[in-house]
Amino acid sequence: MFDVLDLLSLASVPRIGPYKIRALVSHFGSPSAVLSASPRELIKVEGIDKKLASNIAHHNGKAFAREQLKRLNRAGGRILTIWEKGYPELLKKIYDPPAFLYVLGEVLPEDRHAIAIVGTRHPTPYGKSVAETLSRDLAQVGLTVVSGLARGIDTIAHTAALQAGGRTLAVIGSGLDVPYPPENRKLLERIAEQGAVLSEFPMGAKPDAPNFPRRNRIISGFALGTVVVESDEDGGAMITATIALDQNREVFAVPGNITERRSAGPNMLIRDGKAKLVTSVDDLLDELKPQLRGLLREERKPEPEIELTLFERKLLDVLESGTSHIDTIAEKANLTTADALVHLLSLEFKGLVRQYPGKMFAKL
């Protein structure tokens, strides 16, 4: 395990960021080895110029690091580094993942099955209802809900997940000891008990505007997919959706009133083919089924078994992948074309077969 004091000291060097921290630690083996290196050794690392190498070699961030640890310990938090086993694998795969995160609560292995829900700070009653329903239903089937603790859709998503007894992660754009918005302090504490609150920013950091786009890449980075409930075309949720697409993650959008500005963002995503339309949690689960198979807390109830006649079973047995003509099907099933057609139409009504032009049939 790395010395966290040295890691925080390294992170306080001006002009250094997650990418350079990761590159330096990868090259030298530990933060303490980085801080002990000479400028000549440091410039051998990609992205480290002479000025930055000099800054690192002559920097003394111990006082800052001690104060950070003091404040973090007082809050009951910890540091989670990218070199630890518990660092989320999905987040590790994004472009420029955080070298470390400040954490209140616990990030658990099951949080790898997470969905982000984001949207406007000023939702309509429709948006509030949809966000609450989706978050509650996701929590009930065992998925973690990720959002940003902001007013509006974020707050609704976190609260609904908690009320459903599920897990939720809040990624914030300030220090863990600077809840934003301030009225969400109690919510932050509840999330830390039933999930985790995470930040890339040091203790005491204010919620400055440039922090939020960086925060958004972590929200989408934690999740298998991101759902935009309501947003203007230029809203923060749309930034998260764009980042999710860049991360090769699924994007979903809830359709809304075409005359409502707060539905313009998700409607545009759907229209442009960038997001899959969502009307219920089933749309999300169906799309993500390969990643979630066997992992849901409560699998959806199987549909009742459909009763079939002897002839219907026979026809299903002879139907192969792709489409087949009625004459071919009848011949294989040893039935007349007329009888085969009657039973195939019955199977179509039962949702097991689909008919295509030219009396072609396929098994569903």
C-alpha positions as CSV (number, residue, x, y, z in Angstrom):
1,M,0.0,0.0,0.0
2,F,1.3,3.4,-0.9
3,D,2.0,6.1,1.6
4,V,-1.2,8.3,1.3
5,L,0.7,11.3,2.7
6,D,3.1,11.1,-0.2
7,L,0.3,10.6,-2.7
8,L,-1.6,13.7,-1.5
9,S,1.7,15.7,-1.4
10,L,2.4,14.7,-5.0
11,A,-1.2,15.6,-6.0
12,S,-0.7,19.1,-4.7
13,V,2.1,19.9,-7.1
14,P,0.9,22.7,-9.5
15,R,0.1,21.6,-13.1
16,I,-0.1,18.0,-12.2
17,G,-3.2,15.9,-12.8
18,P,-4.5,12.3,-12.7
19,Y,-2.7,11.3,-16.0
20,K,0.7,12.5,-14.9
21,I,0.3,11.1,-11.4
22,R,-0.5,7.7,-12.8
23,A,2.4,7.9,-15.3
24,L,4.9,8.9,-12.6
25,V,3.8,6.3,-10.1
26,S,3.9,3.7,-12.9
27,H,7.4,4.7,-13.8
28,F,8.9,5.0,-10.3
29,G,6.8,2.5,-8.4
30,S,5.4,4.7,-5.7
31,P,4.6,8.4,-4.9
32,S,7.5,8.5,-2.4
33,A,9.9,7.4,-5.1
34,V,8.5,10.1,-7.4
35,L,9.1,12.8,-4.8
36,S,12.6,11.5,-4.2
37,A,13.6,11.6,-7.9
38,S,15.8,14.2,-9.5
39,P,14.5,16.5,-12.3
40,R,16.8,14.7,-14.7
41,E,15.1,11.4,-13.8
42,L,11.6,12.9,-13.8
43,I,11.7,14.3,-17.4
44,K,12.2,10.8,-18.7
45,V,8.5,10.2,-18.0
46,E,6.1,11.1,-20.8
47,G,4.3,14.4,-20.3
48,I,6.8,15.7,-17.7
49,D,8.6,18.8,-18.9
50,K,11.6,20.6,-17.2
51,K,9.5,23.1,-15.4
52,L,7.1,20.4,-14.0
53,A,10.0,18.2,-13.1
54,S,11.6,21.1,-11.1
55,N,8.3,21.8,-9.4
56,I,8.0,18.1,-8.3
57,A,11.6,17.9,-7.1
58,H,11.4,21.1,-5.1
59,H,7.8,20.8,-3.9
60,N,7.0,20.4,-0.2
61,G,3.3,19.4,0.1
62,K,3.6,17.6,3.4
63,A,1.7,20.2,5.4
64,F,-1.1,20.2,2.9
65,A,-1.2,16.4,2.9
66,R,-1.4,16.2,6.7
67,E,-4.2,18.8,6.8
68,Q,-6.1,16.8,4.1
69,L,-5.8,13.6,6.1
70,K,-6.8,15.3,9.3
71,R,-9.9,16.7,7.7
72,L,-10.7,13.4,6.0
73,N,-10.3,11.4,9.2
74,R,-12.5,13.9,11.0
75,A,-15.2,13.3,8.4
76,G,-14.8,9.5,8.6
77,G,-13.5,9.1,5.1
78,R,-10.7,7.4,3.3
79,I,-8.6,7.5,0.1
80,L,-9.3,5.0,-2.6
81,T,-6.4,4.7,-5.2
82,I,-6.4,3.3,-8.7
83,W,-3.7,0.8,-7.6
84,E,-6.0,-0.8,-5.1
85,K,-8.1,-4.0,-5.7
86,G,-11.3,-2.2,-4.7
87,Y,-11.0,0.5,-7.3
88,P,-14.0,0.1,-9.7
89,E,-13.0,-1.7,-12.9
90,L,-15.4,0.2,-15.1
91,L,-14.0,3.5,-13.8
92,K,-10.5,2.3,-14.4
93,K,-11.3,1.8,-18.1
94,I,-12.3,5.4,-18.9
95,Y,-10.0,8.0,-20.4
96,D,-8.1,9.8,-17.6
97,P,-9.6,8.0,-14.6
98,P,-8.9,9.6,-11.2
99,A,-5.6,8.5,-9.6
100,F,-7.5,8.5,-6.4
101,L,-10.8,9.4,-4.8
102,Y,-11.9,10.8,-1.5
103,V,-14.6,8.5,-0.2
104,L,-17.3,8.5,2.5
105,G,-18.9,5.1,2.9
106,E,-17.9,2.0,0.9
107,V,-17.6,1.1,-2.7
108,L,-18.6,-2.5,-2.9
109,P,-18.1,-5.2,-5.7
110,E,-21.8,-5.1,-6.5
111,D,-21.5,-1.5,-7.5
112,R,-20.1,-2.6,-10.8
113,H,-23.7,-3.1,-11.8
114,A,-24.7,0.6,-11.7
115,I,-26.9,2.9,-13.7
116,A,-26.4,6.7,-13.7
117,I,-29.5,8.9,-13.6
118,V,-29.0,12.5,-14.4
119,G,-31.1,15.5,-15.4
120,T,-32.1,19.1,-14.8
121,R,-32.0,20.9,-11.5
122,H,-35.5,22.1,-12.1
123,P,-37.6,19.1,-13.2
124,T,-41.3,19.1,-14.2
125,P,-43.7,16.9,-12.2
126,Y,-43.4,14.4,-15.0
127,G,-39.6,14.4,-14.7
128,K,-39.8,13.9,-10.9
129,S,-42.2,11.0,-11.3
130,V,-40.1,9.2,-13.9
131,A,-36.8,9.7,-12.1
132,E,-38.3,8.4,-8.9
133,T,-39.9,5.4,-10.5
134,L,-36.7,4.4,-12.5
135,S,-34.4,4.8,-9.5
136,R,-36.7,2.9,-7.2
137,D,-37.2,0.0,-9.7
138,L,-33.4,-0.2,-10.4
139,A,-32.7,-0.4,-6.7
140,Q,-35.3,-3.1,-6.2
141,V,-33.7,-5.4,-8.7
142,G,-30.3,-4.8,-7.1
143,L,-28.6,-2.2,-9.3
144,T,-26.7,0.7,-7.8
145,V,-28.0,4.2,-8.8
146,V,-25.3,6.8,-9.5
147,S,-25.8,10.5,-9.6
148,G,-24.3,13.8,-8.7
149,L,-26.2,15.0,-5.5
150,A,-27.3,18.1,-7.3
151,R,-30.8,19.6,-6.9
152,G,-33.6,18.2,-8.9
153,I,-33.3,14.9,-10.7
154,D,-30.0,13.9,-8.9
155,T,-31.6,14.4,-5.5
156,I,-34.7,12.5,-6.5
157,A,-32.7,9.6,-7.9
158,H,-30.6,9.2,-4.7
159,T,-33.6,9.5,-2.4
160,A,-35.7,7.0,-4.3
161,A,-32.9,4.4,-4.3
162,L,-32.4,4.9,-0.5
163,Q,-36.1,4.6,0.2
164,A,-36.2,1.3,-1.8
165,G,-33.4,-0.1,0.4
166,G,-30.9,0.0,-2.5
167,R,-27.4,1.3,-2.9
168,T,-26.5,4.7,-4.4
169,L,-23.3,6.5,-5.2
170,A,-23.0,10.3,-5.2
171,V,-20.1,11.8,-7.1
172,I,-19.7,15.5,-6.1
173,G,-17.8,18.5,-7.5
174,S,-16.5,19.8,-4.2
175,G,-14.7,18.5,-1.2
176,L,-16.5,15.8,0.9
177,D,-16.7,18.3,3.7
178,V,-18.4,21.0,1.5
179,P,-21.8,19.5,0.6
180,Y,-23.4,21.1,-2.4
181,P,-26.1,22.1,-2.4
182,P,-25.9,22.8,1.3
183,E,-29.5,21.5,1.9
184,N,-28.4,18.1,0.8
185,R,-26.0,17.6,3.8
186,K,-28.4,15.1,5.5
187,L,-28.9,13.3,2.2
188,L,-25.1,13.0,1.8
189,E,-24.9,11.4,5.2
190,R,-27.6,8.9,4.4
191,I,-25.8,8.0,1.1
192,A,-22.6,7.4,3.0
193,E,-24.4,4.9,5.2
194,Q,-26.1,3.1,2.3
195,G,-23.6,3.5,-0.4
196,A,-20.8,6.0,-0.9
197,V,-20.1,9.7,-1.6
198,L,-17.0,10.3,-3.8
199,S,-15.0,13.2,-4.9
200,E,-11.8,13.8,-6.9
201,F,-11.4,17.2,-5.3
202,P,-9.5,17.8,-2.0
203,M,-11.2,18.4,1.3
204,G,-12.4,22.0,1.6
205,A,-12.7,22.5,-2.2
206,K,-15.5,24.8,-3.2
207,P,-18.1,23.7,-5.8
208,D,-16.5,25.8,-8.6
209,A,-18.1,25.6,-12.1
210,P,-15.1,23.9,-13.8
211,N,-15.3,21.0,-11.3
212,F,-18.6,19.7,-12.6
213,P,-17.6,18.6,-16.1
214,R,-14.7,16.6,-14.6
215,R,-17.1,15.2,-12.0
216,N,-19.5,14.1,-14.8
217,R,-16.9,11.8,-16.4
218,I,-16.8,9.9,-13.1
219,I,-20.5,9.6,-12.8
220,S,-20.8,8.0,-16.3
221,G,-17.5,6.1,-15.7
222,F,-19.0,4.3,-12.8
223,A,-22.0,3.1,-14.7
224,L,-23.0,0.5,-17.4
225,G,-25.3,3.1,-18.8
226,T,-26.5,6.7,-18.2
227,V,-30.2,7.8,-18.3
228,V,-31.0,11.4,-19.1
229,V,-34.5,12.2,-17.7
230,E,-34.9,15.9,-18.4
231,S,-32.4,18.5,-19.6
232,D,-32.1,21.5,-21.8
233,E,-30.0,20.8,-25.0
234,D,-27.0,22.5,-23.3
235,G,-27.6,21.2,-19.8
236,G,-25.1,19.5,-17.6
237,A,-26.8,16.2,-18.0
238,M,-26.1,16.4,-21.8
239,I,-22.4,16.8,-21.0
240,T,-22.6,13.6,-19.0
241,A,-24.4,11.8,-21.9
242,T,-21.8,13.0,-24.4
243,I,-19.0,11.8,-22.1
244,A,-20.7,8.4,-21.6
245,L,-20.9,8.0,-25.4
246,D,-17.1,8.8,-25.6
247,Q,-16.5,6.2,-22.9
248,N,-18.4,3.6,-25.1
249,R,-21.1,3.3,-22.5
250,E,-24.9,3.0,-23.1
251,V,-26.9,6.1,-23.1
252,F,-30.7,6.1,-22.5
253,A,-33.2,9.0,-22.6
254,V,-36.7,9.5,-21.4
255,P,-38.9,11.0,-24.1
256,G,-40.8,14.1,-23.1
257,N,-43.2,16.8,-24.3
258,I,-41.9,18.3,-27.5
259,T,-43.0,21.8,-26.4
260,E,-41.2,21.5,-23.0
261,R,-37.7,22.9,-23.1
262,R,-36.6,20.6,-20.3
263,S,-37.3,17.6,-22.6
264,A,-35.3,19.1,-25.5
265,G,-32.1,17.3,-24.5
266,P,-33.4,13.7,-24.2
267,N,-35.7,14.1,-27.2
268,M,-32.6,15.3,-29.3
269,L,-30.6,12.3,-28.1
270,I,-33.3,9.9,-29.2
271,R,-33.9,11.7,-32.5
272,D,-30.2,11.6,-33.4
273,G,-29.9,7.9,-32.5
274,K,-27.5,8.6,-29.7
275,A,-29.7,7.3,-26.9
276,K,-32.1,4.4,-26.6
277,L,-35.7,5.4,-25.6
278,V,-36.7,4.5,-22.1
279,T,-40.2,4.2,-20.8
280,S,-39.6,1.8,-17.9
281,V,-36.9,-0.1,-16.1
282,D,-37.5,-3.1,-18.3
283,D,-36.1,-1.1,-21.3
284,L,-32.8,-0.7,-19.4
285,L,-32.7,-4.3,-18.2
286,D,-33.4,-5.7,-21.6
287,E,-30.7,-3.6,-23.2
288,L,-28.1,-4.5,-20.5
289,K,-29.2,-8.1,-20.2
290,P,-25.8,-9.6,-21.3
291,Q,-24.0,-7.6,-18.5
292,L,-26.7,-8.4,-15.9
293,R,-27.6,-12.0,-16.6
294,G,-27.9,-13.9,-13.3
295,L,-26.8,-10.9,-11.2
296,L,-30.1,-9.2,-10.5
297,R,-31.3,-9.4,-6.9
298,E,-34.8,-10.1,-8.0
299,E,-35.1,-11.6,-11.5
300,R,-38.3,-10.5,-13.2
301,K,-41.1,-13.1,-12.8
302,P,-41.0,-15.6,-15.7
303,E,-44.0,-15.3,-18.0
304,P,-46.5,-18.1,-17.6
305,E,-45.9,-21.1,-19.8
306,I,-47.9,-20.9,-23.0
307,E,-50.1,-24.0,-23.7
308,L,-49.4,-25.5,-27.1
309,T,-51.1,-28.2,-29.1
310,L,-49.3,-31.2,-30.4
311,F,-49.2,-29.7,-33.9
312,E,-48.0,-26.3,-32.7
313,R,-45.1,-27.9,-30.9
314,K,-44.3,-29.9,-34.0
315,L,-44.2,-26.7,-36.1
316,L,-42.0,-24.9,-33.6
317,D,-39.6,-27.9,-33.7
318,V,-39.2,-27.7,-37.4
319,L,-38.8,-23.9,-37.6
320,E,-35.1,-23.1,-37.9
321,S,-33.3,-19.8,-37.5
322,G,-34.2,-17.2,-40.1
323,T,-37.4,-17.3,-42.2
324,S,-38.9,-20.3,-43.9
325,H,-41.7,-20.6,-46.5
326,I,-45.0,-22.1,-45.5
327,D,-44.6,-25.0,-48.1
328,T,-41.2,-25.9,-46.7
329,I,-42.5,-25.8,-43.1
330,A,-45.6,-27.9,-44.0
331,E,-43.4,-30.5,-45.7
332,K,-41.0,-30.8,-42.8
333,A,-43.9,-31.1,-40.3
334,N,-45.7,-33.6,-42.5
335,L,-48.8,-31.4,-42.6
336,T,-50.9,-30.0,-45.4
337,T,-50.2,-26.4,-46.2
338,A,-53.6,-25.4,-45.1
339,D,-53.3,-27.1,-41.7
340,A,-49.8,-25.7,-41.2
341,L,-51.0,-22.2,-41.9
342,V,-53.8,-22.5,-39.3
343,H,-51.5,-23.6,-36.6
344,L,-48.8,-21.1,-37.6
345,L,-51.3,-18.3,-37.3
346,S,-52.3,-19.6,-33.8
347,L,-48.6,-19.5,-32.9
348,E,-48.4,-15.9,-34.2
349,F,-51.3,-14.9,-31.9
350,K,-49.4,-16.5,-29.0
351,G,-46.3,-14.4,-29.8
352,L,-44.1,-17.3,-30.7
353,V,-44.0,-16.9,-34.5
354,R,-43.9,-13.9,-36.8
355,Q,-45.3,-13.9,-40.4
356,Y,-43.5,-12.0,-43.1
357,P,-44.6,-11.1,-46.7
358,G,-44.7,-14.0,-49.1
359,K,-46.0,-16.4,-46.5
360,M,-42.6,-16.6,-44.8
361,F,-42.5,-17.4,-41.1
362,A,-39.9,-17.2,-38.4
363,K,-39.7,-18.4,-34.8
364,L,-39.4,-15.6,-32.2
